[in-house]
């Protein structure tokens, strides 16, 4: 089986105690997540949680008029569906695949059973949830106070952290929908980054050429989220350690 398809490719799953992994292994189901697939809509009762391996899922808040804005992203560091094991069963957000790939799906009842049965797993899931809340809060501040240029840099960096390599496959229209801004604003911001030699954008393929410069051009929101995520989720480890996990 390819490394990107193994359960351990998801860092949160890899950090679970071995006895928990053994108990849930038979119920973990590998599923394909094509671009644009909706995992759940606002108000839906959740039946499963998803542990992405090589996909990125956006959590969006959708207004009555249909407009939406991203409140957080989930990749191979975490899990989609925290409301299920937190006891809420549903959430007012929508979960949609922003970068195609795969995930392991686990039934909700099994997830809740392990959450209450094993204290170490419970702590891992709670710490991840706190990191996700931090990302949501910082995103709200960023969307209110920072420029589209800075928001785009933050968004690109958060996406890169959840993928291998430096290539992102997504259209400017998709990015605009995620950020809750006009497409023209994203086009202008991306053009500036391309002229600076920070990215190369061709037909929906964004290649980051200068990540250090991208971090410099981003607002402080990315660094705040990154520091808190690293503090709360020590299982992410160093890039070298992550490569070892992916190969297991």
Residue pairs with C-beta under 8 A, 6 or more apart in sequence:
3 9
3 246
3 247
4 53
4 54
4 101
4 102
4 164
4 246
5 30
5 53
5 102
6 53
6 246
6 248
7 13
7 14
7 21
7 25
7 28
7 51
7 53
7 104
8 14
8 245
8 246
8 248
9 53
9 54
9 76
9 245
9 246
10 51
10 52
10 53
10 76
10 77
10 78
10 79
10 103
10 104
11 76
11 77
11 78
11 233
11 235
11 236
11 237
11 242
11 245
12 51
12 77
12 78
12 79
12 124
12 125
12 128
12 233
12 235
13 21
13 28
13 51
13 104
14 235
14 245
14 248
15 124
15 235
16 24
16 120
16 121
16 124
17 118
17 120
17 121
19 118
20 114
20 118
20 120
20 121
23 114
24 106
24 110
24 114
27 106
27 107
27 110
28 51
28 104
28 105
28 106
29 104
29 105
29 106
30 102
30 103
30 104
30 105
31 50
31 102
31 103
31 104
31 105
32 102
33 39
33 50
33 52
33 55
33 57
33 97
33 100
33 101
33 102
33 103
34 97
34 100
35 97
35 98
35 99
35 100
35 169
35 170
36 96
36 97
37 96
37 97
38 94
38 95
38 96
38 97
39 50
39 57
39 80
39 81
39 95
39 96
39 97
40 46
40 81
40 91
40 94
40 95
41 94
42 62
42 91
42 92
42 93
42 94
43 90
43 91
43 92
44 90
45 89
45 90
46 81
46 83
46 84
46 89
46 90
46 91
46 108
47 107
47 108
48 81
48 84
48 105
48 106
48 107
48 108
48 111
49 79
49 80
49 81
49 82
49 84
49 85
49 105
49 106
49 108
49 111
50 57
50 79
50 80
50 81
50 95
50 103
50 104
50 105
50 106
51 78
51 79
51 80
51 103
51 104
51 105
51 106
52 74
52 75
52 76
52 78
52 80
52 101
52 102
52 103
52 162
53 76
53 101
53 102
53 103
53 104
54 76
54 101
54 102
54 163
54 164
55 75
55 97
55 99
55 100
55 101
55 102
55 103
56 73
56 74
56 75
56 97
56 98
56 99
56 101
56 159
56 162
56 163
57 73
57 74
57 75
57 80
57 95
57 96
57 97
57 98
57 103
58 70
58 72
58 73
58 74
58 95
58 96
58 97
58 98
58 178
59 70
59 71
59 72
59 73
59 74
59 80
59 93
59 94
59 95
59 136
60 68
60 69
60 70
60 71
60 93
60 94
60 95
60 96
60 178
61 68
61 69
61 71
61 92
61 93
61 94
62 68
62 93
62 94
67 180
68 94
68 177
68 180
69 143
69 178
69 179
69 180
70 139
70 155
70 178
70 179
70 180
71 93
71 136
71 139
71 140
72 132
72 135
72 136
72 139
73 98
73 135
73 158
73 159
73 162
74 80
74 95
74 132
74 162
75 99
75 159
75 161
75 162
75 163
76 162
77 128
77 161
77 162
77 229
77 233
77 236
78 128
78 131
78 132
78 233
79 125
79 128
80 95
80 103
81 95
81 108
81 111
82 125
82 128
82 129
82 132
83 89
83 90
83 91
84 108
84 111
84 112
85 108
85 111
85 112
85 115
85 125
86 129
98 159
98 170
98 174
98 178
99 159
99 162
99 163
99 168
99 169
99 170
100 169
114 121
115 121
115 122
115 125
116 122
124 235
127 232
127 233
128 232
128 233
130 232
131 228
131 229
131 232
131 233
134 224
134 225
134 228
134 229
134 232
135 158
135 225
135 229
138 221
138 224
138 225
139 221
141 221
142 150
142 151
142 154
142 219
142 221
143 151
143 179
143 180
146 154
146 219
146 221
148 179
148 181
148 185
148 186
148 188
148 189
149 189
149 192
149 193
149 217
150 217
150 218
150 219
150 221
151 179
151 181
151 219
152 175
152 179
152 186
152 189
152 190
152 193
153 193
153 214
153 215
153 217
153 218
153 219
153 222
154 218
154 219
154 221
154 222
155 175
155 178
155 179
156 168
156 199
156 206
156 208
156 214
157 211
157 214
157 215
157 218
157 222
157 226
158 222
158 225
159 168
160 166
160 168
160 208
160 211
161 226
164 246
166 207
166 208
166 209
166 211
167 205
167 206
167 207
167 208
168 205
168 206
168 207
168 208
169 204
169 205
169 206
170 204
170 206
171 204
172 183
172 186
172 187
172 190
172 201
173 183
175 186
175 190
176 182
176 183
176 185
176 186
179 186
190 199
190 201
190 206
193 199
193 214
193 217
194 200
194 201
196 210
196 213
196 217
197 209
197 210
197 213
198 208
198 209
198 210
198 213
198 214
198 217
199 206
199 207
199 208
199 209
199 214
200 206
200 207
200 209
201 207
208 214
215 222
215 223
229 236
230 236
236 242
237 245
